[in-house]
């Protein structure tokens, strides 16, 4: 149902990333965790001036002053000495100009062009030299230089490069593909922490530090107050954090119960319990759409029809109980391809929850899924998103200031809860779906009005069903400060988050804890299994790595670990939906990249729901820097001939099966 997914990690052009967090949980040392391990680079990086091995003692070359305050600064008193120690690629070193590889690339004219075209390609060495010499903000330049070092496989040097951003440029603010602010100081600390956590062979660890941005979520960056302490990068391996013994801590707050209950401990960690036992939310978006049908053409209701799918009229759900794994991809069920059903595939994978975006329409289906497979439901109401159930037209969109529309939406919430509150499979109520991006509504223009309605809806649900928590499904952490002020009755801070292959970042969880002191549910995370210029094998391997890393990041911040407020997440999504490439790229992109766009223009003019379109919808933190909305499934519909029954299981299915079933 996620009609449009807008990322918060894209800087100024094609791509950029923010993420990271806590401690090693589920990824074995043999599992790929970086891009360089799943795609083949077309060049290699051998620095002519690598600098000192291991961490650099910054205090030997300067002084940290006013740590942890807005006045923080690092003052160099031996710039040449520091430049020599950090080596090429790290501020203040400028030896790149003397590097023979740089000179050769320059001589051949390979470094010409806009630096934003040197991000998501298979040439990290070339990209590194481009970013080192780009006419760009020094903090941005340092971040991308470190990113290219990471993609070239020099992880130790990358860690030192990200640390340099925090030391020298902690207040750098960029702007995403969508015009929102991107804070490179916190992002760099997140990234270095992730690299150290997942790569214990790096003989360094990072001790304490934080770059705090007060006002970060007010969407007014000129008013931000940034307090910096980069911490220290020192010798020695990063060791796994010892889990906290939660049983020894007092519980200071409970929400819901007795069947579904949240507990907050004295250390402000949160944990979800179901039937008295700890419960990790391993959820997935399930929305099977037969090839050829589309809500844009009025032939499919994405909220309702997937729950009633029975094209052969035999009383069984086509996908959940009658799907088969199409081993040879011929679009028909052969003798060696038994009916297995998506419900069984999901159970085998380790999923325990499905996310329904807008109401439920088939009690018998969900009762069977609960009884036979143990599935719970995150039951949602999009609360006027996409102009649903507000009485507004799509063209005008929901107006959250309109009292009549408010009452219609609250009536819908009331009916949903009254109809389903006695069903045992309801895990949590979820309000909205990234409404703040303004698709079919005006919440982006008037977020106060929207979040005030969210609070009224949450309060209403508590009155009708005090036994379960209420979550929001926000767009990342946009307007978090307004959520704090306007929606205190929300129990769980849920967000659709697409920050990149490394996860969400300790700062993501920390910001929610410090501002709201509520648990976190990532209501969507995912990546496409297609990327232009990459093989199918590479694109699918990247998707599998992306999802596993994102889940590891969640586990690193569940109760007893890290920040301790993550409840789990909902993977987006189970199967590809062929209708979702339904609009052209913005004119701005068409004009900025005319030659690239020209090769796709004909496809954009003839997008059809019976074709699996290989065209992007917007920029995203993915393999080639673009989001392909029709390719997010961990299973595909193959050629489409066997729709809605045929399933081709991607590597991501098997990788998440391994992760979700890990002890």
Buried (B, 14 or more C-beta within 10 A) or exposed (E): BBBBBBBBBBBBBBBBBBBBBBBBBBBEEEBBBBBBEBBEBEBEBEBBBBBEEBBBBBEEBBEBEEBEBEEBBBEBEEEEBBBBBBBBBBBBBEBBEEBEBBBEBBEEEBBEEEBBBBBBBBBBBBBBBBBBBBEBBBBBBBBBBBBBBBBBBBBBBBBBBBBBBBBBBBBBBBBBBBEBBBBBBBBBBBBBBBBBBBBBEBBBBBEEBBBBBBBBBBBEBEEBEBBBBBBBBEEEEBEEBEBBEBEEBEEEEEBBBEBBBBBBBEEBBBBBBBEEEEBBBBBBBBBBBBBBBBBEEEBBBBBBBBBEBBEEEEEBBBBBBBBBBBEEEBBEBEEEBEEBBBBBBBBEBBBBBBBBBBBBBBEEBBEBBBEEBEBBBBBBBBBBBBBBBBBBEEEEBBBBBBEEBBEBBBEBBBEBBEBBBEBEBBBBBBBBBBBBBBBBBBBBEBBBBBBBBBBBBBBBBBEBBEBBBBBBBBBBBBBBBBBBEBBEBBBBBBBBBBBBBBBBBBBBBBBBBBBBBBBBBBBBBBBBBBBBEBEEEBBBBBBBBBBBBBBBBBBBBBBBBBBBBBBBBBBBBBBBBBBBBBEBBEEEBBEBBEEBBEEBEEBBEEBBBEBBBBBBBBBBBBBBBBBBBBBBBBBBBBBBEBBBBBBBBBBBBEBBBBBBEEE
